[in-house]
């Protein structure tokens, strides 16, 4: 849902009045983009995807490196 930042009447919803702070349904993406461009709606914040991170327990090692073997033994 997009937030209304400037009151207007929506002609595609039987001239329903949307006041500041109301929620506007985002069914029609082109209409929402137009209303954002015209300054009637605030851009909706999309949730950011979680960043992948290496777990602290996994250590990166070079291929073939074996730390358990004693070079002398």
CHARMM-style PDB file with segment names, atoms N, HN, CA, C and O in Angstrom:
ATOM      1  N   UNK     1       0.829  -1.175   0.000  1.00  0.00      PROA
ATOM      2  CA  UNK     1       0.000   0.000   0.000  1.00  0.00      PROA
ATOM      3  C   UNK     1       0.884   1.254   0.000  1.00  0.00      PROA
ATOM      4  O   UNK     1       1.898   1.324   0.695  1.00  0.00      PROA
ATOM      5  N   UNK     2       0.476   2.211  -0.780  1.00  0.00      PROA
ATOM      6  HN  UNK     2      -0.347   2.153  -1.345  1.00  0.00      PROA
ATOM      7  CA  UNK     2       1.209   3.467  -0.871  1.00  0.00      PROA
ATOM      8  C   UNK     2       0.526   4.502   0.016  1.00  0.00      PROA
ATOM      9  O   UNK     2      -0.697   4.499   0.158  1.00  0.00      PROA
ATOM     10  N   UNK     3       1.312   5.372   0.602  1.00  0.00      PROA
ATOM     11  HN  UNK     3       2.305   5.374   0.487  1.00  0.00      PROA
ATOM     12  CA  UNK     3       0.784   6.427   1.466  1.00  0.00      PROA
ATOM     13  C   UNK     3       0.446   7.658   0.642  1.00  0.00      PROA
ATOM     14  O   UNK     3       1.210   8.062  -0.234  1.00  0.00      PROA
ATOM     15  N   UNK     4      -0.710   8.252   0.933  1.00  0.00      PROA
ATOM     16  HN  UNK     4      -1.331   7.924   1.645  1.00  0.00      PROA
ATOM     17  CA  UNK     4      -1.134   9.479   0.272  1.00  0.00      PROA
ATOM     18  C   UNK     4      -0.457  10.658   0.963  1.00  0.00      PROA
ATOM     19  O   UNK     4      -0.529  10.790   2.184  1.00  0.00      PROA
ATOM     20  N   UNK     5       0.205  11.521   0.176  1.00  0.00      PROA
ATOM     21  HN  UNK     5       0.263  11.413  -0.816  1.00  0.00      PROA
ATOM     22  CA  UNK     5       0.876  12.685   0.750  1.00  0.00      PROA
ATOM     23  C   UNK     5       0.213  13.987   0.323  1.00  0.00      PROA
ATOM     24  O   UNK     5       0.559  15.053   0.832  1.00  0.00      PROA
ATOM     25  N   UNK     6      -0.744  13.912  -0.615  1.00  0.00      PROA
ATOM     26  HN  UNK     6      -1.025  13.046  -1.028  1.00  0.00      PROA
ATOM     27  CA  UNK     6      -1.504  15.085  -1.044  1.00  0.00      PROA
ATOM     28  C   UNK     6      -2.915  14.603  -1.408  1.00  0.00      PROA
ATOM     29  O   UNK     6      -3.068  13.676  -2.204  1.00  0.00      PROA
ATOM     30  N   UNK     7      -3.941  15.229  -0.828  1.00  0.00      PROA
ATOM     31  HN  UNK     7      -3.817  15.982  -0.181  1.00  0.00      PROA
ATOM     32  CA  UNK     7      -5.323  14.794  -1.024  1.00  0.00      PROA
ATOM     33  C   UNK     7      -5.721  14.897  -2.502  1.00  0.00      PROA
ATOM     34  O   UNK     7      -5.326  15.826  -3.207  1.00  0.00      PROA
ATOM     35  N   UNK     8      -6.514  13.916  -2.949  1.00  0.00      PROA
ATOM     36  HN  UNK     8      -6.835  13.162  -2.376  1.00  0.00      PROA
ATOM     37  CA  UNK     8      -7.002  13.910  -4.326  1.00  0.00      PROA
ATOM     38  C   UNK     8      -8.222  13.003  -4.430  1.00  0.00      PROA
ATOM     39  O   UNK     8      -8.509  12.222  -3.523  1.00  0.00      PROA
ATOM     40  N   UNK     9      -8.935  13.118  -5.551  1.00  0.00      PROA
ATOM     41  HN  UNK     9      -8.701  13.752  -6.287  1.00  0.00      PROA
ATOM     42  CA  UNK     9     -10.053  12.226  -5.852  1.00  0.00      PROA
ATOM     43  C   UNK     9      -9.614  11.312  -6.991  1.00  0.00      PROA
ATOM     44  O   UNK     9      -9.132  11.781  -8.022  1.00  0.00      PROA
ATOM     45  N   UNK    10      -9.780  10.016  -6.801  1.00  0.00      PROA
ATOM     46  HN  UNK    10     -10.171   9.634  -5.963  1.00  0.00      PROA
ATOM     47  CA  UNK    10      -9.355   9.037  -7.800  1.00  0.00      PROA
ATOM     48  C   UNK    10     -10.482   8.782  -8.781  1.00  0.00      PROA
ATOM     49  O   UNK    10     -11.538   8.273  -8.405  1.00  0.00      PROA
ATOM     50  N   UNK    11     -10.262   9.129 -10.014  1.00  0.00      PROA
ATOM     51  HN  UNK    11      -9.404   9.543 -10.319  1.00  0.00      PROA
ATOM     52  CA  UNK    11     -11.312   8.987 -11.022  1.00  0.00      PROA
ATOM     53  C   UNK    11     -11.579   7.539 -11.393  1.00  0.00      PROA
ATOM     54  O   UNK    11     -12.661   7.224 -11.888  1.00  0.00      PROA
ATOM     55  N   UNK    12     -10.612   6.646 -11.163  1.00  0.00      PROA
ATOM     56  HN  UNK    12      -9.734   6.903 -10.761  1.00  0.00      PROA
ATOM     57  CA  UNK    12     -10.814   5.241 -11.473  1.00  0.00      PROA
ATOM     58  C   UNK    12     -11.490   4.480 -10.332  1.00  0.00      PROA
ATOM     59  O   UNK    12     -11.802   3.299 -10.486  1.00  0.00      PROA
ATOM     60  N   UNK    13     -11.719   5.131  -9.196  1.00  0.00      PROA
ATOM     61  HN  UNK    13     -11.465   6.090  -9.070  1.00  0.00      PROA
ATOM     62  CA  UNK    13     -12.399   4.519  -8.047  1.00  0.00      PROA
ATOM     63  C   UNK    13     -13.665   5.302  -7.735  1.00  0.00      PROA
ATOM     64  O   UNK    13     -13.948   5.575  -6.568  1.00  0.00      PROA
ATOM     65  N   UNK    14     -14.435   5.670  -8.762  1.00  0.00      PROA
ATOM     66  HN  UNK    14     -14.205   5.449  -9.710  1.00  0.00      PROA
ATOM     67  CA  UNK    14     -15.690   6.424  -8.611  1.00  0.00      PROA
ATOM     68  C   UNK    14     -15.490   7.727  -7.845  1.00  0.00      PROA
ATOM     69  O   UNK    14     -16.316   8.103  -7.014  1.00  0.00      PROA
ATOM     70  N   UNK    15     -14.401   8.401  -8.130  1.00  0.00      PROA
ATOM     71  HN  UNK    15     -13.730   8.095  -8.805  1.00  0.00      PROA
ATOM     72  CA  UNK    15     -14.055   9.684  -7.537  1.00  0.00      PROA
ATOM     73  C   UNK    15     -13.978   9.627  -6.014  1.00  0.00      PROA
ATOM     74  O   UNK    15     -14.348  10.576  -5.322  1.00  0.00      PROA
ATOM     75  N   UNK    16     -13.499   8.514  -5.515  1.00  0.00      PROA
ATOM     76  HN  UNK    16     -13.198   7.743  -6.077  1.00  0.00      PROA
ATOM     77  CA  UNK    16     -13.286   8.377  -4.069  1.00  0.00      PROA
ATOM     78  C   UNK    16     -12.210   9.361  -3.636  1.00  0.00      PROA
ATOM     79  O   UNK    16     -11.197   9.526  -4.316  1.00  0.00      PROA
ATOM     80  N   UNK    17     -12.438  10.016  -2.495  1.00  0.00      PROA
ATOM     81  HN  UNK    17     -13.261   9.882  -1.943  1.00  0.00      PROA
ATOM     82  CA  UNK    17     -11.476  10.987  -1.988  1.00  0.00      PROA
ATOM     83  C   UNK    17     -10.458  10.276  -1.101  1.00  0.00      PROA
ATOM     84  O   UNK    17     -10.819   9.546  -0.178  1.00  0.00      PROA
ATOM     85  N   UNK    18      -9.175  10.504  -1.399  1.00  0.00      PROA
ATOM     86  HN  UNK    18      -8.882  11.098  -2.149  1.00  0.00      PROA
ATOM     87  CA  UNK    18      -8.075  10.007  -0.588  1.00  0.00      PROA
ATOM     88  C   UNK    18      -7.447  11.195   0.122  1.00  0.00      PROA
ATOM     89  O   UNK    18      -6.989  12.141  -0.520  1.00  0.00      PROA
ATOM     90  N   UNK    19      -7.427  11.144   1.455  1.00  0.00      PROA
ATOM     91  HN  UNK    19      -7.800  10.377   1.976  1.00  0.00      PROA
ATOM     92  CA  UNK    19      -6.854  12.222   2.259  1.00  0.00      PROA
ATOM     93  C   UNK    19      -5.415  11.890   2.632  1.00  0.00      PROA
ATOM     94  O   UNK    19      -4.972  10.749   2.495  1.00  0.00      PROA
ATOM     95  N   UNK    20      -4.698  12.891   3.100  1.00  0.00      PROA
ATOM     96  HN  UNK    20      -5.057  13.818   3.211  1.00  0.00      PROA
ATOM     97  CA  UNK    20      -3.308  12.707   3.513  1.00  0.00      PROA
ATOM     98  C   UNK    20      -3.249  11.647   4.613  1.00  0.00      PROA
ATOM     99  O   UNK    20      -3.995  11.709   5.590  1.00  0.00      PROA
ATOM    100  N   UNK    21      -2.361  10.685   4.441  1.00  0.00      PROA
ATOM    101  HN  UNK    21      -1.755  10.635   3.648  1.00  0.00      PROA
ATOM    102  CA  UNK    21      -2.177   9.622   5.418  1.00  0.00      PROA
ATOM    103  C   UNK    21      -2.948   8.359   5.096  1.00  0.00      PROA
ATOM    104  O   UNK    21      -2.699   7.317   5.702  1.00  0.00      PROA
ATOM    105  N   UNK    22      -3.887   8.427   4.147  1.00  0.00      PROA
ATOM    106  HN  UNK    22      -4.089   9.274   3.655  1.00  0.00      PROA
ATOM    107  CA  UNK    22      -4.641   7.238   3.750  1.00  0.00      PROA
ATOM    108  C   UNK    22      -3.745   6.273   2.993  1.00  0.00      PROA
ATOM    109  O   UNK    22      -2.683   6.649   2.496  1.00  0.00      PROA
ATOM    110  N   UNK    23      -4.183   5.030   2.912  1.00  0.00      PROA
ATOM    111  HN  UNK    23      -5.046   4.724   3.316  1.00  0.00      PROA
ATOM    112  CA  UNK    23      -3.484   4.007   2.142  1.00  0.00      PROA
ATOM    113  C   UNK    23      -4.134   3.906   0.772  1.00  0.00      PROA
ATOM    114  O   UNK    23      -5.361   3.878   0.666  1.00  0.00      PROA
ATOM    115  N   UNK    24      -3.321   3.849  -0.278  1.00  0.00      PROA
ATOM    116  HN  UNK    24      -2.325   3.871  -0.192  1.00  0.00      PROA
ATOM    117  CA  UNK    24      -3.814   3.693  -1.641  1.00  0.00      PROA
ATOM    118  C   UNK    24      -3.434   2.302  -2.118  1.00  0.00      PROA
ATOM    119  O   UNK    24      -2.265   1.927  -2.028  1.00  0.00      PROA
ATOM    120  N   UNK    25      -4.399   1.513  -2.631  1.00  0.00      PROA
ATOM    121  HN  UNK    25      -5.349   1.817  -2.704  1.00  0.00      PROA
ATOM    122  CA  UNK    25      -4.066   0.149  -3.076  1.00  0.00      PROA
ATOM    123  C   UNK    25      -3.146   0.166  -4.289  1.00  0.00      PROA
ATOM    124  O   UNK    25      -3.292   1.001  -5.183  1.00  0.00      PROA
ATOM    125  N   UNK    26      -2.209  -0.754  -4.308  1.00  0.00      PROA
ATOM    126  HN  UNK    26      -2.091  -1.432  -3.582  1.00  0.00      PROA
ATOM    127  CA  UNK    26      -1.223  -0.809  -5.390  1.00  0.00      PROA
ATOM    128  C   UNK    26      -1.571  -1.889  -6.405  1.00  0.00      PROA
ATOM    129  O   UNK    26      -0.697  -2.644  -6.832  1.00  0.00      PROA
ATOM    130  N   UNK    27      -2.842  -1.969  -6.796  1.00  0.00      PROA
ATOM    131  HN  UNK    27      -3.552  -1.356  -6.450  1.00  0.00      PROA
ATOM    132  CA  UNK    27      -3.269  -2.972  -7.771  1.00  0.00      PROA
ATOM    133  C   UNK    27      -2.751  -2.644  -9.163  1.00  0.00      PROA
ATOM    134  O   UNK    27      -2.292  -3.533  -9.880  1.00  0.00      PROA
ATOM    135  N   UNK    28      -2.820  -1.377  -9.550  1.00  0.00      PROA
ATOM    136  HN  UNK    28      -3.193  -0.654  -8.968  1.00  0.00      PROA
ATOM    137  CA  UNK    28      -2.404  -0.943 -10.881  1.00  0.00      PROA
ATOM    138  C   UNK    28      -1.055  -0.228 -10.759  1.00  0.00      PROA
ATOM    139  O   UNK    28      -0.998   0.926 -10.336  1.00  0.00      PROA
ATOM    140  N   UNK    29       0.019  -0.912 -11.126  1.00  0.00      PROA
ATOM    141  HN  UNK    29      -0.028  -1.850 -11.469  1.00  0.00      PROA
ATOM    142  CA  UNK    29       1.377  -0.373 -10.955  1.00  0.00      PROA
ATOM    143  C   UNK    29       1.600   0.897 -11.774  1.00  0.00      PROA
ATOM    144  O   UNK    29       2.280   1.817 -11.319  1.00  0.00      PROA
ATOM    145  N   UNK    30       1.029   0.950 -12.982  1.00  0.00      PROA
ATOM    146  HN  UNK    30       0.477   0.203 -13.351  1.00  0.00      PROA
ATOM    147  CA  UNK    30       1.204   2.144 -13.820  1.00  0.00      PROA
ATOM    148  C   UNK    30       0.526   3.356 -13.185  1.00  0.00      PROA
ATOM    149  O   UNK    30       1.073   4.459 -13.208  1.00  0.00      PROA
ATOM    150  N   UNK    31      -0.660   3.153 -12.621  1.00  0.00      PROA
ATOM    151  HN  UNK    31      -1.104   2.258 -12.602  1.00  0.00      PROA
ATOM    152  CA  UNK    31      -1.387   4.262 -11.987  1.00  0.00      PROA
ATOM    153  C   UNK    31      -0.634   4.749 -10.757  1.00  0.00      PROA
ATOM    154  O   UNK    31      -0.519   5.954 -10.533  1.00  0.00      PROA
ATOM    155  N   UNK    32      -0.130   3.833  -9.973  1.00  0.00      PROA
ATOM    156  HN  UNK    32      -0.224   2.854 -10.155  1.00  0.00      PROA
ATOM    157  CA  UNK    32       0.629   4.206  -8.773  1.00  0.00      PROA
ATOM    158  C   UNK    32       1.875   4.983  -9.166  1.00  0.00      PROA
ATOM    159  O   UNK    32       2.202   5.986  -8.531  1.00  0.00      PROA
ATOM    160  N   UNK    33       2.577   4.533 -10.209  1.00  0.00      PROA
ATOM    161  HN  UNK    33       2.311   3.719 -10.725  1.00  0.00      PROA
ATOM    162  CA  UNK    33       3.773   5.232 -10.668  1.00  0.00      PROA
ATOM    163  C   UNK    33       3.425   6.647 -11.131  1.00  0.00      PROA
ATOM    164  O   UNK    33       4.176   7.586 -10.868  1.00  0.00      PROA
ATOM    165  N   UNK    34       2.289   6.805 -11.819  1.00  0.00      PROA
ATOM    166  HN  UNK    34       1.679   6.042 -12.033  1.00  0.00      PROA
ATOM    167  CA  UNK    34       1.856   8.121 -12.266  1.00  0.00      PROA
ATOM    168  C   UNK    34       1.552   9.027 -11.075  1.00  0.00      PROA
ATOM    169  O   UNK    34       1.960  10.188 -11.061  1.00  0.00      PROA
ATOM    170  N   UNK    35       0.836   8.506 -10.074  1.00  0.00      PROA
ATOM    171  HN  UNK    35       0.504   7.562 -10.085  1.00  0.00      PROA
ATOM    172  CA  UNK    35       0.479   9.311  -8.903  1.00  0.00      PROA
ATOM    173  C   UNK    35       1.708   9.683  -8.079  1.00  0.00      PROA
ATOM    174  O   UNK    35       1.750  10.760  -7.484  1.00  0.00      PROA
ATOM    175  N   UNK    36       2.697   8.811  -8.038  1.00  0.00      PROA
ATOM    176  HN  UNK    36       2.663   7.936  -8.521  1.00  0.00      PROA
ATOM    177  CA  UNK    36       3.955   9.132  -7.352  1.00  0.00      PROA
ATOM    178  C   UNK    36       4.657  10.258  -8.101  1.00  0.00      PROA
ATOM    179  O   UNK    36       5.155  11.207  -7.495  1.00  0.00      PROA
ATOM    180  N   UNK    37       4.689  10.141  -9.430  1.00  0.00      PROA
ATOM    181  HN  UNK    37       4.284   9.370  -9.922  1.00  0.00      PROA
ATOM    182  CA  UNK    37       5.352  11.162 -10.254  1.00  0.00      PROA
ATOM    183  C   UNK    37       4.678  12.524 -10.107  1.00  0.00      PROA
ATOM    184  O   UNK    37       5.350  13.555 -10.106  1.00  0.00      PROA
ATOM    185  N   UNK    38       3.349  12.527  -9.983  1.00  0.00      PROA
ATOM    186  HN  UNK    38       2.803  11.689  -9.984  1.00  0.00      PROA
ATOM    187  CA  UNK    38       2.593  13.770  -9.850  1.00  0.00      PROA
ATOM    188  C   UNK    38       2.615  14.334  -8.427  1.00  0.00      PROA
ATOM    189  O   UNK    38       2.183  15.466  -8.208  1.00  0.00      PROA
ATOM    190  N   UNK    39       3.110  13.563  -7.465  1.00  0.00      PROA
ATOM    191  HN  UNK    39       3.461  12.643  -7.643  1.00  0.00      PROA
ATOM    192  CA  UNK    39       3.258  14.064  -6.107  1.00  0.00      PROA
ATOM    193  C   UNK    39       2.079  13.775  -5.197  1.00  0.00      PROA
ATOM    194  O   UNK    39       1.952  14.410  -4.150  1.00  0.00      PROA
ATOM    195  N   UNK    40       1.216  12.843  -5.557  1.00  0.00      PROA
ATOM    196  HN  UNK    40       1.319  12.327  -6.408  1.00  0.00      PROA
ATOM    197  CA  UNK    40       0.075  12.503  -4.710  1.00  0.00      PROA
ATOM    198  C   UNK    40       0.383  11.368  -3.745  1.00  0.00      PROA
ATOM    199  O   UNK    40      -0.180  11.310  -2.652  1.00  0.00      PROA
ATOM    200  N   UNK    41       1.272  10.471  -4.143  1.00  0.00      PROA
ATOM    201  HN  UNK    41       1.729  10.519  -5.031  1.00  0.00      PROA
ATOM    202  CA  UNK    41       1.625   9.321  -3.316  1.00  0.00      PROA
ATOM    203  C   UNK    41       3.111   9.327  -2.994  1.00  0.00      PROA
ATOM    204  O   UNK    41       3.932   9.801  -3.779  1.00  0.00      PROA
ATOM    205  N   UNK    42       3.440   8.790  -1.820  1.00  0.00      PROA
ATOM    206  HN  UNK    42       2.773   8.405  -1.182  1.00  0.00      PROA
ATOM    207  CA  UNK    42       4.843   8.593  -1.462  1.00  0.00      PROA
ATOM    208  C   UNK    42       5.277   7.252  -2.020  1.00  0.00      PROA
ATOM    209  O   UNK    42       4.483   6.312  -2.068  1.00  0.00      PROA
ATOM    210  N   UNK    43       6.525   7.154  -2.441  1.00  0.00      PROA
ATOM    211  HN  UNK    43       7.170   7.918  -2.401  1.00  0.00      PROA
ATOM    212  CA  UNK    43       7.042   5.891  -2.951  1.00  0.00      PROA
ATOM    213  C   UNK    43       7.027   4.859  -1.841  1.00  0.00      PROA
ATOM    214  O   UNK    43       7.475   5.121  -0.725  1.00  0.00      PROA
ATOM    215  N   UNK    44       6.505   3.679  -2.159  1.00  0.00      PROA
ATOM    216  HN  UNK    44       6.141   3.466  -3.065  1.00  0.00      PROA
ATOM    217  CA  UNK    44       6.446   2.628  -1.149  1.00  0.00      PROA
ATOM    218  C   UNK    44       7.835   2.060  -0.936  1.00  0.00      PROA
ATOM    219  O   UNK    44       8.616   1.908  -1.876  1.00  0.00      PROA
ATOM    220  N   UNK    45       8.123   1.754   0.301  1.00  0.00      PROA
ATOM    221  HN  UNK    45       7.489   1.878   1.064  1.00  0.00      PROA
ATOM    222  CA  UNK    45       9.426   1.191   0.640  1.00  0.00      PROA
ATOM    223  C   UNK    45       9.335  -0.310   0.544  1.00  0.00      PROA
ATOM    224  O   UNK    45       8.561  -0.939   1.266  1.00  0.00      PROA
ATOM    225  N   UNK    46      10.112  -0.882  -0.335  1.00  0.00      PROA
ATOM    226  HN  UNK    46      10.741  -0.370  -0.921  1.00  0.00      PROA
ATOM    227  CA  UNK    46      10.130  -2.324  -0.486  1.00  0.00      PROA
ATOM    228  C   UNK    46      11.111  -2.904   0.520  1.00  0.00      PROA
ATOM    229  O   UNK    46      12.178  -2.335   0.753  1.00  0.00      PROA
ATOM    230  N   UNK    47      10.757  -4.019   1.109  1.00  0.00      PROA
ATOM    231  HN  UNK    47       9.890  -4.481   0.920  1.00  0.00      PROA
ATOM    232  CA  UNK    47      11.697  -4.623   2.057  1.00  0.00      PROA
ATOM    233  C   UNK    47      12.972  -5.060   1.351  1.00  0.00      PROA
ATOM    234  O   UNK    47      12.927  -5.683   0.291  1.00  0.00      PROA
ATOM    235  N   UNK    48      14.101  -4.727   1.947  1.00  0.00      PROA
ATOM    236  HN  UNK    48      14.137  -4.221   2.808  1.00  0.00      PROA
ATOM    237  CA  UNK    48      15.386  -5.070   1.350  1.00  0.00      PROA
ATOM    238  C   UNK    48      15.685  -6.537   1.593  1.00  0.00      PROA
ATOM    239  O   UNK    48      15.435  -7.045   2.687  1.00  0.00      PROA
ATOM    240  N   UNK    49      16.212  -7.222   0.599  1.00  0.00      PROA
ATOM    241  HN  UNK    49      16.416  -6.809  -0.289  1.00  0.00      PROA
ATOM    242  CA  UNK    49      16.546  -8.636   0.815  1.00  0.00      PROA
ATOM    243  C   UNK    49      17.691  -8.764   1.813  1.00  0.00      PROA
ATOM    244  O   UNK    49      18.584  -7.919   1.869  1.00  0.00      PROA
ATOM    245  N   UNK    50      17.648  -9.816   2.584  1.00  0.00      PROA
ATOM    246  HN  UNK    50      16.922 -10.502   2.539  1.00  0.00      PROA
ATOM    247  CA  UNK    50      18.693 -10.041   3.591  1.00  0.00      PROA
ATOM    248  C   UNK    50      20.010 -10.320   2.885  1.00  0.00      PROA
ATOM    249  O   UNK    50      20.067 -11.075   1.915  1.00  0.00      PROA
ATOM    250  N   UNK    51      21.056  -9.702   3.387  1.00  0.00      PROA
ATOM    251  HN  UNK    51      21.009  -9.088   4.176  1.00  0.00      PROA
ATOM    252  CA  UNK    51      22.368  -9.900   2.792  1.00  0.00      PROA
ATOM    253  C   UNK    51      22.942 -11.237   3.251  1.00  0.00      PROA
ATOM    254  O   UNK    51      22.792 -11.636   4.406  1.00  0.00      PROA
ATOM    255  N   UNK    52      23.594 -11.908   2.325  1.00  0.00      PROA
ATOM    256  HN  UNK    52      23.715 -11.583   1.387  1.00  0.00      PROA
ATOM    257  CA  UNK    52      24.234 -13.168   2.679  1.00  0.00      PROA
ATOM    258  C   UNK    52      25.565 -12.867   3.353  1.00  0.00      PROA
ATOM    259  O   UNK    52      26.319 -11.999   2.914  1.00  0.00      PROA
ATOM    260  N   UNK    53      25.831 -13.578   4.395  1.00  0.00      PROA
ATOM    261  HN  UNK    53      25.219 -14.283   4.751  1.00  0.00      PROA
ATOM    262  CA  UNK    53      27.119 -13.419   5.057  1.00  0.00      PROA
ATOM    263  C   UNK    53      27.632 -14.795   5.448  1.00  0.00      PROA
ATOM    264  O   UNK    53      26.861 -15.721   5.699  1.00  0.00      PROA
ATOM    265  N   UNK    54      28.941 -14.902   5.491  1.00  0.00      PROA
ATOM    266  HN  UNK    54      29.567 -14.149   5.286  1.00  0.00      PROA
ATOM    267  CA  UNK    54      29.542 -16.168   5.871  1.00  0.00      PROA
ATOM    268  C   UNK    54      29.380 -16.355   7.373  1.00  0.00      PROA
ATOM    269  O   UNK    54      29.623 -15.431   8.149  1.00  0.00      PROA
ATOM    270  N   UNK    55      28.971 -17.551   7.782  1.00  0.00      PROA
ATOM    271  HN  UNK    55      28.774 -18.302   7.152  1.00  0.00      PROA
ATOM    272  CA  UNK    55      28.882 -17.791   9.218  1.00  0.00      PROA
ATOM    273  C   UNK    55      30.267 -17.703   9.848  1.00  0.00      PROA
ATOM    274  O   UNK    55      31.253 -18.072   9.210  1.00  0.00      PROA
ATOM    275  N   UNK    56      30.361 -17.226  11.070  1.00  0.00      PROA
ATOM    276  HN  UNK    56      29.561 -16.926  11.588  1.00  0.00      PROA
ATOM    277  CA  UNK    56      31.675 -17.054  11.698  1.00  0.00      PROA
ATOM    278  C   UNK    56      32.394 -18.372  11.947  1.00  0.00      PROA
ATOM    279  O   UNK    56      33.614 -18.373  12.111  1.00  0.00      PROA
ATOM    280  N   UNK    57      31.683 -19.490  11.980  1.00  0.00      PROA
ATOM    281  HN  UNK    57      30.692 -19.489  11.847  1.00  0.00      PROA
ATOM    282  CA  UNK    57      32.322 -20.772  12.260  1.00  0.00      PROA
ATOM    283  C   UNK    57      33.050 -21.335  11.050  1.00  0.00      PROA
ATOM    284  O   UNK    57      33.971 -22.136  11.205  1.00  0.00      PROA
ATOM    285  N   UNK    58      32.663 -20.941   9.873  1.00  0.00      PROA
ATOM    286  HN  UNK    58      31.915 -20.290   9.747  1.00  0.00      PROA
ATOM    287  CA  UNK    58      33.304 -21.476   8.674  1.00  0.00      PROA
ATOM    288  C   UNK    58      34.502 -20.602   8.311  1.00  0.00      PROA
ATOM    289  O   UNK    58      34.374 -19.394   8.110  1.00  0.00      PROA
ATOM    290  N   UNK    59      35.648 -21.232   8.234  1.00  0.00      PROA
ATOM    291  HN  UNK    59      35.752 -22.214   8.397  1.00  0.00      PROA
ATOM    292  CA  UNK    59      36.850 -20.523   7.844  1.00  0.00      PROA
ATOM    293  C   UNK    59      37.185 -20.896   6.410  1.00  0.00      PROA
ATOM    294  O   UNK    59      37.061 -22.056   6.018  1.00  0.00      PROA
ATOM    295  N   UNK    60      37.606 -19.923   5.640  1.00  0.00      PROA
ATOM    296  HN  UNK    60      37.707 -18.981   5.958  1.00  0.00      PROA
ATOM    297  CA  UNK    60      37.997 -20.209   4.270  1.00  0.00      PROA
ATOM    298  C   UNK    60      39.437 -20.705   4.269  1.00  0.00      PROA
ATOM    299  O   UNK    60      40.316 -20.123   4.905  1.00  0.00      PROA
ATOM    300  N   UNK    61      39.654 -21.787   3.543  1.00  0.00      PROA
ATOM    301  HN  UNK    61      38.940 -22.259   3.027  1.00  0.00      PROA
ATOM    302  CA  UNK    61      40.994 -22.352   3.435  1.00  0.00      PROA
ATOM    303  C   UNK    61      41.314 -22.575   1.972  1.00  0.00      PROA
ATOM    304  O   UNK    61      40.417 -22.706   1.139  1.00  0.00      PROA
ATOM    305  N   UNK    62      42.575 -22.617   1.675  1.00  0.00      PROA
ATOM    306  HN  UNK    62      43.303 -22.510   2.352  1.00  0.00      PROA
ATOM    307  CA  UNK    62      43.007 -22.905   0.317  1.00  0.00      PROA
ATOM    308  C   UNK    62      42.784 -24.383   0.021  1.00  0.00      PROA
ATOM    309  O   UNK    62      42.816 -25.230   0.914  1.00  0.00      PROA
ATOM    310  N   UNK    63      42.559 -24.664  -1.244  1.00  0.00      PROA
ATOM    311  HN  UNK    63      42.532 -23.976  -1.970  1.00  0.00      PROA
ATOM    312  CA  UNK    63      42.373 -26.060  -1.634  1.00  0.00      PROA
ATOM    313  C   UNK    63      43.646 -26.843  -1.351  1.00  0.00      PROA
ATOM    314  O   UNK    63      44.753 -26.369  -1.606  1.00  0.00      PROA
ATOM    315  N   UNK    64      43.475 -28.023  -0.831  1.00  0.00      PROA
ATOM    316  HN  UNK    64      42.575 -28.408  -0.624  1.00  0.00      PROA
ATOM    317  CA  UNK    64      44.613 -28.892  -0.569  1.00  0.00      PROA
ATOM    318  C   UNK    64      45.304 -28.608   0.748  1.00  0.00      PROA
ATOM    319  O   UNK    64      46.192 -29.364   1.144  1.00  0.00      PROA
ATOM    320  N   UNK    65      44.936 -27.563   1.427  1.00  0.00      PROA
ATOM    321  HN  UNK    65      44.215 -26.949   1.105  1.00  0.00      PROA
ATOM    322  CA  UNK    65      45.570 -27.242   2.701  1.00  0.00      PROA
ATOM    323  C   UNK    65      44.975 -28.134   3.777  1.00  0.00      PROA
ATOM    324  O   UNK    65      43.760 -28.168   3.972  1.00  0.00      PROA
ATOM    325  N   UNK    66      45.839 -28.848   4.467  1.00  0.00      PROA
ATOM    326  HN  UNK    66      46.826 -28.820   4.309  1.00  0.00      PROA
ATOM    327  CA  UNK    66      45.377 -29.725   5.528  1.00  0.00      PROA
ATOM    328  C   UNK    66      46.150 -29.352   6.778  1.00  0.00      PROA
ATOM    329  O   UNK    66      47.351 -29.606   6.869  1.00  0.00      PROA
ATOM    330  N   UNK    67      45.478 -28.758   7.728  1.00  0.00      PROA
ATOM    331  HN  UNK    67      44.502 -28.552   7.654  1.00  0.00      PROA
ATOM    332  CA  UNK    67      46.158 -28.270   8.932  1.00  0.00      PROA
ATOM    333  C   UNK    67      46.289 -29.332  10.012  1.00  0.00      PROA
ATOM    334  O   UNK    67      46.997 -29.135  11.000  1.00  0.00      PROA
ATOM    335  N   UNK    68      45.604 -30.465   9.825  1.00  0.00      PROA
ATOM    336  HN  UNK    68      45.029 -30.625   9.022  1.00  0.00      PROA
ATOM    337  CA  UNK    68      45.652 -31.512  10.842  1.00  0.00      PROA
ATOM    338  C   UNK    68      46.875 -32.421  10.723  1.00  0.00      PROA
ATOM    339  O   UNK    68      47.219 -33.117  11.679  1.00  0.00      PROA
ATOM    340  N   UNK    69      47.529 -32.425   9.572  1.00  0.00      PROA
ATOM    341  HN  UNK    69      47.250 -31.860   8.796  1.00  0.00      PROA
ATOM    342  CA  UNK    69      48.665 -33.315   9.346  1.00  0.00      PROA
ATOM    343  C   UNK    69      49.950 -32.614   9.780  1.00  0.00      PROA
ATOM    344  O   UNK    69      50.185 -31.454   9.441  1.00  0.00      PROA
ATOM    345  N   UNK    70      50.758 -33.321  10.517  1.00  0.00      PROA
ATOM    346  HN  UNK    70      50.567 -34.264  10.793  1.00  0.00      PROA
ATOM    347  CA  UNK    70      52.036 -32.806  10.984  1.00  0.00      PROA
ATOM    348  C   UNK    70      53.066 -33.001   9.875  1.00  0.00      PROA
ATOM    349  O   UNK    70      53.241 -34.134   9.425  1.00  0.00      PROA
ATOM    350  N   UNK    71      53.765 -31.950   9.405  1.00  0.00      PROA
ATOM    351  HN  UNK    71      53.624 -31.030   9.770  1.00  0.00      PROA
ATOM    352  CA  UNK    71      54.716 -32.119   8.315  1.00  0.00      PROA
ATOM    353  C   UNK    71      55.905 -33.024   8.690  1.00  0.00      PROA
ATOM    354  O   UNK    71      56.545 -33.590   7.804  1.00  0.00      PROA
ATOM    355  N   UNK    72      56.198 -33.162   9.968  1.00  0.00      PROA
ATOM    356  HN  UNK    72      55.678 -32.701  10.687  1.00  0.00      PROA
ATOM    357  CA  UNK    72      57.329 -33.983  10.386  1.00  0.00      PROA
ATOM    358  C   UNK    72      56.942 -35.443  10.562  1.00  0.00      PROA
ATOM    359  O   UNK    72      57.817 -36.309  10.589  1.00  0.00      PROA
ATOM    360  N   UNK    73      55.677 -35.730  10.680  1.00  0.00      PROA
ATOM    361  HN  UNK    73      54.966 -35.026  10.658  1.00  0.00      PROA
ATOM    362  CA  UNK    73      55.311 -37.041  11.122  1.00  0.00      PROA
ATOM    363  C   UNK    73      54.704 -37.933  10.194  1.00  0.00      PROA
ATOM    364  OT1 UNK    73      54.380 -39.066  10.549  1.00  0.00      PROA
TER     365      UNK     73
END
